[in-house]
Structures are given as C-alpha cells and as structure tokens.
Amino acid sequence: MGKATGFLEYTRCNTASQDPLERIRHFNEFHPPLSEEQRREQGARCMNCGVPFCQSGMVLNGMATGCPLHNLIPEWNDGIYTGNWDHALARLLKTNDFPEFTGRVCPALCEAACTCGLNGDPVTVRENELALIEYGFSAGLMQPRPPAVRSGRRVAVVGSGPAGLACADRLNHRGHQVTVLEKADRPGGLLMYGIPNMKLDKSVVERRIRLMEAEGVAFRTGVEVGADLPAADLLAEYDAVVLCAGAGKPRDLALPGRDAKGIHFAVDFLTAATRAVLAGSESALSARGKRVVVVGGGDTGNDCVGTCLRQGCKLVIQLEMMPKLPDTRAPGNEWPQWPRVCKTDYGQQEAIAVFGADPRLYQTTVQQFVPDARGRLKEIVTLRLQPEKDETTGRTRMVPVEGSESTIKADMVLIAAGFLGPADSIADAFGTARTPRNTVSTAPDGYATSVAKVFCAGDMRRGQSLVVHAIAEGRAAAREVDRFLMGYTNML
C-alpha cells in the first residue's frame, strides 16, 4: 500500500469532460487525461483492503459486481502511486488483454465493489487502468511479443469482437497458429462498429489489431462463415474452431406499421455512423434534421442519442419501459452490490444541454407506428406502463395503463431493445445445440459445444453482455482449447 492515509487525504477526481455543446460538434473522444501527479493521487486512494471486493467478479442479488477478469487492482494502484508504472502495467496485463478497451467502455464493476465506496466515493479504477495502458503505448512498452516456439496446432476463431480477440491473443501467445475470421470489412466486431467513435476511437482498435498481427495472429475480413466459407472446410483445415460471433440478432418490435420507412435497428444505425466517420462522409442513415425516437434505455440507446445529436437531429426522445431508478441506493441494494441508481450518461447529458430536458420517457412503450401516404414514418403511438407484481412468479412486470395512448411526431425510430442471441447462420452451419435463450449450448462450466472440436465464447454463448465479460470468456475458452489441443494447459 503506497500511502496508508491516501483514501483520507485525497478525494475522487474524474477526468474532465469537454462541454456537451462543444463535443457534439465532433465524433472524437472528449476526456482529456489528468496530469501524472493527479493520477498518482488517485492511485494513492486505493486502500489495499484485506478483502479486495473490487477484483472479486461475483454475482450478488442477481447482479454482477467486482471485476470478472479478477484484475490485480490494488497492486497496480500502488504502482501508480509510487511511480513504478512499468511494473503496474505488467500486473495489469497479467489478467486483462485489452485495458485500452475496458478502460474506455466498461461500466466499472470494480468500482461498484470498491471498499472506499462503502462510505464515500470509490477509487477511479477504470481511469487508472486506462492511464496505465496508454502510458504503455506512449512509452514504447507495448511491443510485439511473438511466441518463440510454435505448437504446430491451428485454431480458427470466428468473430473478432472482444471475446474472439481475447481468445486469439491467448492462444497465439501459447504458440498456436490462430486465424480470426470476420464478416465485416474491418476486424473488431462491436468494438469497431457497435460502439461509437467518441466512446472508443477506432484508431485504438486498429492499434491493437496491428500489434496482434505483428505477434502472428492472422485476420481474414469479409468472410462470412457458413455462407462464404463452409463449416466443413474449417473443421477439416483447423485443429479447433472457436465461435465468438456475438449476439447478432436484434430484438424487433412486431407492431402495426413496422414496415414504415424510417425504422431501423440501433446496430445498423451505429454501424452506418461509424462507417461515415471513418470515411469522412455523411452517414447513409443520418438523423440530420429529423425527429428521432430511440426505443430502449440502455447503453446502446444512449449511444444512439449521442450519435443523433452529432448528426444534427431536430429532436431526440428515448423511451424506457422501466420506472426511473432512484438517485441513491435503495434499501436492499447495499454495497458491494451493483448500485441500481439512475445514471445520466453522456448522450443524455448532451440532450439536456441542447434541448433543456432529459430525453428519457420512463414507463413508456410503442403501441403503433404510423406512416404517411408515401409509407414514410410520421408519428408513433405510445402507451404508459405501470409495474405490477406477478403473483405466480413473484416478478414485477410492466403492464399497459388503459387509455394512456399518446402520439409523438417522428421521422426516424431506432430500435435499441436488446438482442435475442446469435444470428442463426453460424450455429446452423456447425449444427451446434442451442439453449432455450437461443444461445449456443456448451458443456456445464465449459466452452465445448455439442460438435467435436468446436468451442464457443462471449455473447454467442452467454447472451448480450459487457465487453469485460466477453474478454473473460475469451480467455477462459482459450484455456479449454489449449487443454484440448495439448492434453494440459499452463495458461492462467
């Protein structure tokens, strides 16, 4: 513990954010870093407590809390404070393949479980992590480390999102020859096209891909397994195949008027926006001058709000089925559980700055889409919802309030209502068994599918989740694949 009284002497200090009215003029990241002295003070706040819940990665009351990667957080916080950044970086990379991703987009499960958060503000764990990895790149420490010896085994990883990249990275460093197959034109999966550039600059993704290529990982883009490349060919050519293609089937809204022009899935909208940013052009699905309704209150919905504002929308409204969460922890949601409190994210902050009001309408859903005479969306009909306890299951469900219909003018609707598991094409091509949730079924507490030498990890196996969970799954799957190939494993 670098400074025994650090948590008493220093207060939490987050990296600053560019003013909302300024940052909506561009698609760049907008958090300038703290100075080294300020960052050392934030590292000093870590108590190195006897039971570091921050790295526990547990589930409490049905919610994840603590780091699923079991990052050695107190160790590298100490290194930041004492100025031993090289060693701190080495300890960080011991458990996390891609801190530059989690340091930008992870919701910081670690901070939710930080002991400092019991009676005050948690340590800035995520920002400390990001500062470390960016120091590593700027100081020239992140150099290619190709394995000295190759095993002679070949592995195909289908999908280049965080799970696929983590799995490929671990197997490559073990000495196996890894090829990553990606159906899009650029590798990165949701890191490239699902997360907006202002949250995760695409140069950061490309930087990591270049490093992995220099270490021996091969990437093949524009290849859709099951269509362009038969599953049988992969099984014949490789010693193992790992399916990491994500949860690519968006939840639709089967409502009257759904075929009206102007209704899009959020993932398609965000993909088009990122393509436009990379090309320096106008998006093919631009919100410019339009009244936009985003259906869904999660991170993806917030990303849509922020993107619409940058594209110059006329108005943006976000519909959220559930009631507004409390501003502070409610009874029964005590530390170290994940805090179920209302969060106003960057997109909502920007909408408040532009339009003067929070864009979210709680306990509201769509009843009908209304097109004009030319088939273009002109408005939506909404319904108010109220919570009601299901006496059979004990769960709370949202039910419509009779006579609560309302009309909202809209030129564009973005459906950000979650996902229903992976796209059928890849799983069907390999013939893998499915779970009732439509995810790929694997062995209990494992990653092997019902098909010989085929494994699965990430959202394709567990369903829609977080980047940090995907990285953890990719690492764990890599250990199992290595054991399958070698008869044992020495991977962490």
Salt bridges, closest charged atoms under 4 A:
GLU9 OE2 - LYS3 NZ 3.56
GLU22 OE1 - ARG25 NH1 3.63
GLU29 OE2 - ARG104 NE 2.83
GLU75 OE1 - ARG91 NE 2.68
ASP97 OD1 - ARG475 NH1 2.64
GLU100 OE2 - ARG208 NE 2.64
GLU111 OE1 - ARG12 NH2 2.97
GLU127 OE1 - ARG39 NH2 3.65
GLU134 OE2 - ARG104 NH1 3.14
GLU134 OE2 - ARG207 NH2 2.82
ASP169 OD1 - HIS173 ND1 3.56
ASP185 OD1 - ARG275 NH1 3.05
GLU206 OE2 - ARG186 NH1 2.75
GLU215 OE1 - HIS173 NE2 3.33
GLU237 OE2 - ARG154 NH1 3.51
ASP252 OD1 - ARG258 NE 2.74
GLU282 OE2 - ARG288 NE 3.21
ASP303 OD1 - LYS199 NZ 3.31
ASP327 OD1 - LYS324 NZ 2.87
ASP345 OD2 - LYS343 NZ 3.41
GLU350 OE2 - ARG23 NE 2.59
GLU350 OE1 - ARG310 NH1 2.72
ASP358 OD2 - ARG360 NH2 2.75
GLU379 OE1 - LYS409 NZ 3.41
GLU388 OE2 - ARG397 NH2 3.10
ASP411 OD1 - ARG291 NH2 3.06
ASP424 OD1 - LYS249 NZ 3.08
ASP424 OD1 - ARG434 NH2 3.26
ASP428 OD1 - ARG434 NH2 3.30
GLU473 OE2 - ARG461 NH2 2.77
GLU473 OE2 - ARG462 NH1 3.66
ASP482 OD2 - ARG174 NE 2.76
ASP482 OD1 - HIS176 NE2 2.75
